[in-house]
Amino acid sequence: MVSFSFGQTAVVSGHVLNEQQEPLANVNISVSGTGTTTNDNGFYLLELVADKRMTIVFSHLGHEDVVLKDIILTTNEIFEFNPVMAVKTIQIAEVKVTPTGQRSVTGATTITPEIVRKIPGVNAGVENILKLLPGVSFNNELSTQYNVRGGNFDENLVYVNGIEVYRPFLIRSAQQEGFSFVNSSLVENVSFAAGGFQAKYGDKLSSVLDITYKIPSSFSIAVEGSLLGASSTLETVSKKKNFTTITGVRYRNNALFVNSQQTLTNVVPIFFDAQTYMTHQISDRLKLGFLGNISINNYKNEPISRQTNFGSLLEPRALVVFYEGREQNSYETQFGALKADFLMNEDTKLSFTSSIYHALEEEFTDVIANYELGEIDTNLGSENLGEVTQSRGIGSQFNRARNQLDALIVNLTHRGILKKNGKSLEWGLRYSHEDFRDRLNEAEFLDSAGFFIRPPNAGLVNNEPEEPFEGAIVPFESVRATNFVRTDRFSGFLQFGNQTHWGENAIYYNLGVRAQQWIISGEGFESNHQFLLSPRAQFAIKPNWENDVLFRLAIGSYQQPPFYRELRDINGLVNPEVEAQRSIHFVAGNEYSFSLFDRPFTLISEAYYKKLDNVNTYTVEDVRIRYRADNIAKAFAYGFDFRLNGAFIPGAESWISLGYLQTKENIGDRGYISRPTDQRLKLGVLFQDYMPTIPNMKLYVNLVYNTGVPGGSPNNADPYDFQNRLRDYRRADLGISYIFADRNSRYQNGHWLHGFKELDMGFEIFNIFNNQNSITNTWVRDVDTQQQFAVPNFLTSRLLNVKLRMKF
């Protein structure tokens, strides 16, 4: 006999402890006539009915009850709750859990891990979901990088289990990028702050992504495969429940996407990643954790030809390119971190972490592009429709690169937290050593109709044909440098948080300060140093109103000392005089939770203003940032973010986000112009649905619309002379899957699905409407007029992907 359960559920899980921070076994946990008990390790997992107000009671002989009252979770949401059972009753009244997770007074957005794993995307995972939030954008689906509120993707902090992680340094194209560090199959909690974050987080200007990997409670194996690659996740638990491991292996081949672009090519973009997180509970007070990662990205590309039609209906044009040569790039990283957590007493927790990151990156490129710019045949009855009929420019371009980078980063960190009577004191100390050995050697030669084009402002007189020109052939653009740079950083923070009441209103505030002393040294230049101090504060109030409303304010100083790439100027040379960029954040936010159609919804609104100075200006081409290393600009960014989140369809979480942004910079007091990340309007939609008659048939859609950013200019263009914008970015991805088995669909012995904990199969359609998006332009010249034309480099087109996921 087969039994089915189609109810929409959520999960509450965690560990129950006594006052000595020891796990309590056999704690009775009840809700609405059902329940469960904790195991020998104090762990429990309880399923609830989604989108319904519930009250959970924890009871144990010799202890007073703990009551978690009026909790509301959405379908598939996982909420962690770790109660401490004491000698007196702990009444946790009116704990509201909104569709985005636990109500946050710090301004951080929490995202359900199930959404991270299921929502479709070319690079499905955490970053794919972040780009659906207001204020977060980047117009390239092949990239996992993102900009936040006018910043660039070097300004975002990423932590995994409290350990800062890094991304490759030399990658210049999104199709070379491969995986994000974060493996979504290992994720338990996702927290994201787009500004105004606490002092405990590091010294970056824009955002914090804080990831927690899960600790397994049972043995399981999960396997996932698609036309893009495969992955596997293994979870293990020892018999005594004191040693756990979770390991993920991923393989990906981006050829499906690369071949959908307009360049015909022989490409082998292979990416491999292995990651593990281990925990060992040595005693009731001491726990060890190890995070390890190995990543190998190999990108081999032999372009063959390309034809791009562009222009207008009245003046249609085409760029035809034939290639010779190839690119061969590799990016290999190894990362390891060991963490010890020590419970000094019931109020104090200490942690000590050591980590090491090593990267070996190589870019070897020799590509010759012979191009023809011409007019095309637009006669619908012609046999040559769409082909070039008259040439307006013929030329060639030769790109050569021999870039190698060896990076070693070592971190030693101590953090502590003291909690008592609703108050918390947190502190931390950190030492970082960075050692970069970098060799840059790249050049670009341009030839038009047999004449090499010299770099602008070369200072040479050419009177041909009256006088012969005997100047040497030089590249139009070139970079040649060898850098050996070491940086030592000493940083720390101290912050105090308190939850109290003002009359009948709930109050929360957090006051903190960060400090950092960083010292740069290396070969060929004198050492330099700088001391930074950054105070920060957050305040929240929940008025005692009939409506469920929360107000937040945040202000703080955020200073970003230069990382290696920010020290390197446009010519590849290191400028040791570069100082930290500075920003002051002002953030005002509001959360309004309400019921509509008997389902929970939350409207989150934020207004922000960022004042920046000592700005290190840069240019962006695809995912490559090139800094000017000058600190001669000041800037600002302001905007508004809105997100409506809830169960638009019963039992399925969705949201609509809208953001407006304006960011400008003033370089050398020449006046304010738009920054490269001036993305004015952002619309993101995440929508989940299911068939009422077939509830196991699920549908997932994400929609993104971004207005165009400044860019796509010739490399040597003055930004004050060139402020054109790239085209708007429009994209929709669709996923449909059938769930054969999960925790809501249970099967008895003898059924072929009995051995599966989870089994689902489906397909994804990327770029449903086949929009032609572009992130950069190729610039070519008309021989007759010497006019330059911007030829868009289009991103991926519509594609179909098939997926299968199993968990045992």
Phi, psi and omega in degrees: 000140180252132177248140183240149173224109183260005181296144178275122187233166172226174186229135168247130181216166178159196179237139177259129183238158170267186185291342177268014180061030176259145181292143179253123177270157174060031172286131180275127181238118186233147177204122175051045175084354177237179179171197181202183176225161178278152177274190183297337180266007180080007184273146176218158174217122187233129177268136179240160170285129184285156173060031180221139181288127184228160174232128183249134180241126175257123181224146182203140181302128180088359179232154176279155182292148169248129185242122174255106193257142172055058178262137178233122177238153177263172185303131177069006178288142178243116183246127180264129179222122184240086183282153173247119184270120186244186184276352176233160185294133172254108181259108179262093188271142172054045173281107183265126174249110186279172179300344179263006182114197183292140180305125184252127175266356182264356180088003179276143177264129175257142184235132181295128181302328179298323178294318180302321185278335190256333186290132184289155177178153179302318173245072184299140181148198185298312184294329176299322179283323180302323183289354174266359177270151177292145179084355181243128183202158163188128191272053176208108185292340179282350185257146172262004179279159182207151175255145181233117173049050174090355177272175174254177187279004167272359185253016183246131175272140175229123178240141170237116184053041177080005183249126180288136180241165189232168177238165180301157187258325190267348185302130182244344182232139182298330182287352174267355199285315181081218187277153160288157175299322187286122175266110187295338179289343182261356191279139173248317180226144177231123177231134184224130177239125184267009179153160180067029185278169190287166182291340181291342177271160193286194190260075172233163190270338195245301192208170176226127171248115186246110184253138172241125175277149187278157173256116185298150175249351179202168179283136175201156174229130177238138180229136179225136179221149178205180178291349181264343182158200183210159177210158179216143180229130180241127177242130180228152178220133179288165181299324180275001178065017183256357179225125181228153174220146169224124187230133178234136176238132182230142174228138182215143175229114185275010185301327180302319181281316182298321181286349177276352179276175189281349177272120174284127189208156165261108188232142176228083177265097186249129182231132181229143184210134175230133187216142179218147173228121183241143174229144178224114179275094184292319178210183179296338184253340187240128177227136177252146176223143179230130176242124181227148182209137171232129182229131179231115178245118177241124183235111177241127186220125174240089181294146183246302182202167179203143168225124178238120175269133183211188181096204182242176178296326180281327181230071178286141180223167179218147171246120178246129185230136172240132189250155167224150178098190183201165171250139174220103184239147176218143180224110182241132179226148172229137183219135176216139180217135177243129185231136176240127176249129183233123175271101181294317175204188185293346182251342191238131176233134179241145176223146179227130185227137170234138181216154177220135180233130181228132181229135172238118184231140181222137172234111176241115186224133170218099183228126174252126179245116175261121188236158176225127176253125185205176176272150184245157180281120181251008180286116185298334180268001184279146175288341182256027181304127178086356181264159181288129181251334182212126182280137175246350179191137177228135181193186179213159180221132181239119178248130180226136178216139172223077184251134179222138180221136176234116184237136176228124181232126181240134180231139171234125189225140169233134176224151179214156177215136177237120180240133178197131175054043178080357179255153178219141175236122180238145178214163179197150176227144182211140172238131179232137174236126181240130181231114182243130174236112194227132173235121179249130177207094181219151182208154177227123177252135178242137179225129179233117179053038175090000181243125177289135179268122183276162179295151180297150178059039181286339177079016179250142179265131180237108181254026177298148003270000181299321180233139178292141178259123186244018179292152180291151175286120181236153180291149175294324177217139178207151176222128177216118182199150172232121186234135171236108188232135175235139178228133174244131182234131174242118184223160178197164178214159175215128180215149182235130178236149182213139173244121185214195181227146173238098190067237178259009181263136177280134183236140172225136173216154179220126179239131182207168178213142174245151175221147178210137171242119179236144186229128179248139177213166180170189182267133175090003177207161179279148180291159180216161180208164180204142176249135183234145176225127188226097175281147181215151181210144174228145181218137178220146178223134175246099182296152177278066181255164175294322176281145181274096186230142175228135177245142181228146172225145177213141174215143181187162176259131181231117184237129185247100174297146185294134168276177189304313185295331180285343177277344188265124184277187186295339178263005178086000182271145181275131175252102183290351181276356179297134180249175180293140171283145185239143178213141172246126182259135169236118184228130174235127185226165182211138172237128180234112180258136183207167178252137178219126185057035180062028177230149184280138175225154176223131174253118181249126181232141176215140170241142184216155174217132178236124177256121184240143171217175186057034188286135176263099186290162187203167170241155181235130172227110188060245178253008181268125177253132176238115183273154175268349175052054187230337181055035186253014184236160169232159187204173173211160174213136174215160181178183181223137179236137177225140176215122175257121190232136177166191182267080176300322171252130184309127177082010181221120181282135177215169175204159174234129180234146180220133180221144173237135183219143167221128178222132182224159179225152179241108185263117177059033178060033177269355182113163184274132174227163181295140175281163181300342182254023183283076183265097192296310188234136181225130174231127178228137180228127171243124185227130176239144181209167174212160180278122182305323180278340177228078188297343178275000174267110186253148177233136179229131180226136167232137182237138178225132171228122177234134172289159185291149178257158173298141179154188182071017182277161172302148187302326184264010183288143173283124182299338178284342177262343186229102179235026175293159181245150173289163181294158178297152181255123181227128183206143175223129177241141184233137174229135177230130181218153174248127182265108179282324182208138170200193184290348177266351181234103187249143184232145182276170176305141179099339177277146184295343179263003184298326183282354182263128167283322177215142174206120176215153182217143180187194180220161178232142173242113179271139180055062187308316186268007175054045178290140178268097178261151177221152181242340179216170175238148168260131184257124179232159187248142171275122183298321185290312187258350185061015177284141178264141179243137177271112179258116184293141172263103187285148178273198189289150179262191182292135182217154178248135177229141179247136184231148174221132181228133180226144175222130182247000000 
